């Protein structure tokens, strides 16, 4: 029997049907000119890295990168996970301090999975400051070239959290930590894909670092709420492609 758990459809694992969500985020406005950052620390090295502000990354044909899309699960509730995705991945998510920036700028981590923070800049000191964590222990640690920082998290974070380097204040990155695999971040082409979702209607959050929750965003045949949530119906055995999602420049601090 199907049971509605909170706002998410939960099915017995053996009987559940699964589907996929895809789409593409597009910046609706004049693409911004990348702005160089002010380098005032380790200038002989960092000043040669052609660093630019990565808050708003717009590529060809308006593709908007680094938008987080993920399943909303009400606190205290859970969602059925496809058997292929049930255990968290054994391979770590690698976040590098490289070229005086975080690479990748936005990443995804499951609870129980290792976040491995490396320093690829030989002779340059970096630290990783994760004071924005809400449900997991905060940390602020130096990361040497020889020894990475290894972190695992026990709880989901409700939103992507900011990572910073106090040594190089222009360095910012974001990580989303969830206890289920149903999350994605738009790539350089603006595309995202979430596979093996339970079929049925679910709320999904759309979030970007420039403004947080993307409100009143047109997604398929609906719009996100003031909390950035859009209710979408995932078809069993099929893909729901919501197509191009046009993000107004006003939502993310760009030029119309």
N, C-alpha and C positions, 0 to 999 in steps of 0.2 A: 504494500500500500504506500502511496506517496504521502509524505508528511511535510508540512511547511514549518521550518524551524527558523524562528525569528523572521528575517526578511529573505532567507536563502532557502532554496529547495534542497532538501536532503533526501537521498534515496539509499536503500541498501546497496552495498558495493556490488553484489552479484547481479542485481537487477537494474542498476543505474544505466542511463543512457547519457551520452556525452556529446559535446559539440565544441565549436571553435568560434572565437571572436577576433575579428581583424578590422583594421581601419588605417587611416593615414591622417596625421595632423598637418595642417597647412596654415601658415601665417598669412592672415588677410590684411595686408598693408604693404608699405614700402619696405623692402628688406633693409635692415640696418647695416651700416658700415661697421665692421668690427673695430672696437675702440681699444687701442693699446693700453695696458695697465701701467701704473707708475711703479717702476722697479727701484727700490731703495735699500735692498739687502742682497748681499752676494751679487752685486751688480756685474762684475766681470763675467760671471757665468750666466746668471738668470737674465741679464740684459741682452744676451745673445739668442734667447729662445723665442723671439717674436711672439711674446705673450699678449693675448687680447682678453677682454672681458667675455666670459662664457655664459653670462646670465641668459642671453637670448641668442640661440644658435639657429640661424635660418640658412638653408642650403638651396640647391637648385629647385626651381619651380615652387618656391615658397615652403619647402619641406621644413617642418619645425621639429627639432630634436629635443630630447630630454624631457618629454612630457610623460609623467607616470600615469599608468592606467591599471587599476587593480580592483579586485572584488571587495566590496564592503561586507563585513560580517559583524553583526551586532555584538557588543561586548557580552561575554559569557556564553555565546553561541558558537557553533562550529559549522563547517561545510564538509560534505562528503568529498573525498579526494580520490581521483582515479587511481586504481591499484598500481599503475606504472609510475605514478608520481608520489605515492604515499611516503616512502622514506626520503628524507632530505638528501640531496646529492652529497657524495663523499668527497668530491673534488672541491677545493676552496674557491671562493670568489677572490680574485687577486685585484687589489687596488694599489697602484703604483704612484709614488711621488717621483715624477719623471719630467725633466725639463722644467722644474719649478712650477708644476701644476699637478693636479690629481688626474690620473688616467685609469679608468674612464671617469668622466665628470659625473655620471649618474649610474648607479648599479643596484642590483637586487640580491638580497640574501634571505635564505630560509632560516628559521629558528633551528638550531642544532647544526647548521652548516658553518664552516669556518670562514671568517673574513681575514684574509692575509694581506697585511699592509706592508708594502716594500718601499725601500728607498733606492732608486736606480741612479741617483745623482751622486757620484763618487766625490767625496770631499765636501759635500754640502749637507748641513744639518737640517733635518725636518722633524716636526712633531705632528701628531694627529690629535686634534681636540674634538671630542664628541660630547660636548656639554649639552647638546640639544636633545639627547636621549631622554625619553619620558618614562618608559616602563622598564628599561634595562639599566644597569650601573653605568654611570658616566665614566669617561676616561680621558686622559690627556697625557700622552706618552711620547717620548723621543723614539724615532725610528732610525736605526743605523743602517749603513749599507750592508753590513754583514748579517744583521739579525732582524727579521721582520717582526711586526706585531701580529699576534694571532688572537682573534676574538671569536667567541661563539655567544649567541644570544638565546635566552630562554623564552622571551615573550615577544609578541608582535608589537610593533610601533604603529600608532594610528596614522602617521604621516611620514613621508620621507624626512630624514634628519640631516642637518647640515654637518659636514666635516670641515674643519679649518686647520690651517697651519699658522701658529702664532709667530713663527720666525719670518714667514713670508705672507703677510696679511691678505694679499690678493688671491691666495689659493683657497678655493672653495670646491667642495664636492658634495654629493648627496647619495644617501643609501636608504633604500626601503627594506625594512625587516618585517617579514610576515611568517605566520605559522602554516601557511598553505602556499601552493605554487602558482596561484592564480593572480599573476601580476606581470606587467611588462613596462618597458620604457621605450618611447619612440626613438628610432635610430636616425642616422644621418639623412635618410630619405623620408623621414616622417612616419614610417610604417611601424605598427605594433601588431603583435599576435599573441593570443592566450589560448592554449590548446587544452583539450580534454577536460573542459568544464562540464559540470552537471547540467543536463538540459533543463530548461525552465527559465522563469523570470528572476533576474538578480539585479541588485544595484551595483554599479561600478563607479569608482571615484576617478575623476580626472584632475590632476594636480601638476602645477608648474612652479618652479622656484620663484619666479618674478612676482606671483600674486597668491600662491597657495592654491586653494580650491578654485577651479575654473567654474564660475557660476553662469547660468543662463547660456551655456554652450550648446549649440545645436549638434546633436549626436543622432544620426539616422533620422527617425521620425519623432524624436523627442528632444527635450532639453535637460541640461543638468539643473539640479536644485541649488539653493543658496549654499549648500554644503558640498557642491561639486559632484553630486551623485546623479547618474542617469540609470533608469530601470530599463534593462534590455532583455529580450527573450532569446535564449540560446536554443536553436533547434537541434533535436536529437539526430546525431549522425550527419550533421551538416555544419556549414560555416555561416555565421552571421557576419557579413561584411557591411559595416556602417559607412563605407566609402570615405570620401574626403570630409574631414571635420575642420571647418574654417574657424580659426581662432582669431577673433578681432584683435587688432593691435592694442586697443585700449585695455585688454585683459592682461597683457604681458609687458606693458611698458614700451611698446614700439610706436612707430609713426604710421597713422592711417594712410 
